[in-house]
């Protein structure tokens, strides 16, 4: 009888300990807060980050919070200071947030901050992420040069600075590497989120003879719709935008923010909270290139092989794009 009771007590203690261990593990969540200049469903820059973090939710038991459409410096600063003491990682997803991150991060050394695009990490608890947008843009330019029938291509940029310059330069060089006689018309709307202006500019490019279009920023959705309506082709960046117009989007450069954030999470486990510039490249797996299966008939075996070779050249460092 004594042995049976002892065995039962041992089982109860073991079970209780297991449940307690599981409860403790469940509570060891990692908290991430994000601040966006647009919405998390913008099919571009902000959604790329939000979706990336969401992919890690179950793997790391994440607690996720976010604020959308924050432009005003006072509002951004208040949001950062509200998040900072309560979250492990705070991401201010825009280059325009740099000065505010610089100011707030110094007051919360145990919180990891991140922002981009930038190369300036500023503090030991700040990451600056920086997509090499020119890499995928170059690949898209090469494909576009093979597909154009009019030898006229249009680019719709937001503002003539930062990522837009990198993307446009890479795309232009990709086109010219195949056929220097192709005409590439570049325009800027002066806004990141003006979808109406982007659509109007796309229509102007089409009226000028362009049969292939590309561009960056949240405004791209408007331009993609114009391309689809006119039966033209589009090349995307930031996120796979084929869902917007499956009949128009040939391929997309995809920013793998889940890998960027994974890097930050793993570094925190080792007591590293920032202090590093994180370029996003094919070499480190922070960039990817994806084709739209519905338009796969446009990409023959030879062209697909060329794309794969270009990606390998980027990974090895054999191919580097200088921004012009």
Secondary structure, DSSP 8 states (H G I E B T S, - for coil): -HHHHHHHHHHHHHHHHHHHHHHHHHH--EEEEEEESS-TTSSSHHHHHHHHHHTTHHHHTEEEEEE-S---HHHHHHHHHHHHTT-SEEEEESGGGHHHHHHHHTT-TTSEEEEES-S---STTEEEEEE-HHHHHHHHHHHHHHH-SSSEEEEEESSSSHHHHHHHHHHHHHHHHH-TTSEEEEEE-S-SS-HHHHHHHHHHHHHTT-SEEEE-STTHHHHHHHHHHTT-EEEE-SS--TTT-TTTEEEEEEE-HHHHHHHHHHHHHTT----EEEEE-TTTTSEEEEE-GGGGGGS-HHHHHHHHHHHHHHHHTS------
